[in-house]
Amino acid sequence: MPNGTVSQPEGKVIVDREQYTMMPYDFEWTEDNVEIKDLGSPDIKELADEFPTLEVEKEESLKFDIDQNPLSITVIKWNEDGLSDIVEMVDNQLTMPTKEGYYIYELQATWDKGKESFIFDVDVK
């Protein structure tokens, strides 16, 4: 990697072996004395609107691939009422809700050099 260039980690959600790049949000990174903060993002709902809503089955398991092996990932599920829950991700997999409906997921990833959130939305059938 050339000096002075920081590559922003990408996050992908994988459904039926298809990969979808999640929407980045709240990116902060410090590397080689370069500090990057991209906090002027639109709100989560607007980001979710830019993502192609995934149609998934109840209790379907989705896989995730996030660059540069984050130290930790916190997953927040937002429902249509704007209520949120922290949900558990096991082995980079997340089980979809048992109740049908529209949900937005936010994955907050942390590395030793920074943090970034990723947004995607699903329609559970």
Residue, then its C-alpha position, 0 to 999 in steps of 0.5 A: m500500500p503506497n504511503g498516504t493512501v488508506s483503503q477503506p474496508e468494505g463489508k459484504v453480506i452474502v445471501d445464496r452465494e451472492q455478495y452485496t456490498m453494504m453501505p458504509y457509515d461513520f468511518e474513522w481511521t488513523e494510519d501512518n499519521v493520516e486521520i480520516k473521519d467521514l461522519g457527515s453521512p445521511d441517516i441510516k434510513e437514507l442509506a438503507d434506501e440506497f441498498p437493494t433491499l434483500e428478500v430473505e426467508k424467516e430464520e435464514s442465515l446470512k453470512f458476512d465478509i468484512d475487510q481487514n478482520p475487525l476485532s469486534i462487530t456489534v449488530i443492531k437490528w432496527n424494525e419499522d417502528g424505529l425500535s432497535d435490538i442488539v443481535e448476536m452474530v456467530d462465526n460471521q453469520l446472522t440469523m434473520p428474525t422469525k417475524e416477517g417484516y422490514y428490518i435495517y441492520e447496522l454492523q459496527a465494526t472496530w479495528d485497532k486503526g479505526k471503526e466503521s459501520f455498515i448498513f443493509d436492509v431486508d424484507v423477511k417473508 
